[in-house]
Amino acid sequence: MGEYETIGLLLIIVAFVIALVGAVIYFGGSSFSWFGNLPGDLKVERENFTFYFPLATMLVLSIVLSIIIKVILYFFS
């Protein structure tokens, strides 16, 4: 497989995964209400100021994506 074919295949796989995640979120949106509201997420609310930093959500997402990428690379390398 040439260089451009490999890049093209990778882009197709990434687009499929993004579409799949979008469909899951769209059709099962209410089941993800916990996402973004984990105990480690920081939220500061004042009179006319709101600061939200989803620390725990970012950590969970990073771990899950790292595992998915490692599994994909294991099977395709």
N, C-alpha and C positions, 0 to 999 in steps of 0.2 A: 504494500500500500504506500502510495506517495505521501508527501508532506501535506498537500492540500486536501487529499481524501481523508487523512486522519483528522485534520482540523475541522473539516466539514462534518464528519461523523460525530466528533465531540460537540459541535454546536447543535446538531440535531438531538443528541442525548440531553444536553443541558436545556434546550427548549422544551423537550418532552417532560422533563422533571419539573420545570417551572409551571408548565400547563397543568400537570397533575396536582401539584401543590395548590395552585390557584383553584382548581375544581374542588379539591377537598375543603379548602377554606370557604369557598362560595356555598357549597351544598351542605356543609356541616359546620357552619359558622358558630352556631350557638353552643356546640360541644367544645369550642376552643375559648370559652369565656374566661378560663383561668389563665390563658396565655397573656402575659403582660401584667398580671396581677399576682405574681408570686411573692412570697414573704420577703425576699431580698431586694425587691424593686423599691427604689427611693422615690417618694412623691412629697413635694412641699407645696402647700397651697396657702397663699396669702390673699389679701383683699383683691388686688388686681394683678396678681402674679402667680403662675403655676410652673413648677419645675418638676419634670418627670425624668428619671434615669432608670431604665429597666435593667439593672445589673444582673439579677438572678436569671431573668429571661434570656439575656445575651449569653450568659454562661451555659445554660441548658441548650440553647440553639447552637452554640459553638461546639459543644460536645457531640450533639446528634449529627451535625453536618460533618464533623471530623470522622466519626464512625462510618457514615455513609460513603464518604470519599475514600476512606481506606478500604472498604469492602469493594467498591467499584474498581479501584486501582489493583486490588488483589486479583480480581477475576479478569481484568483486561490487560494486565501486564505480563 
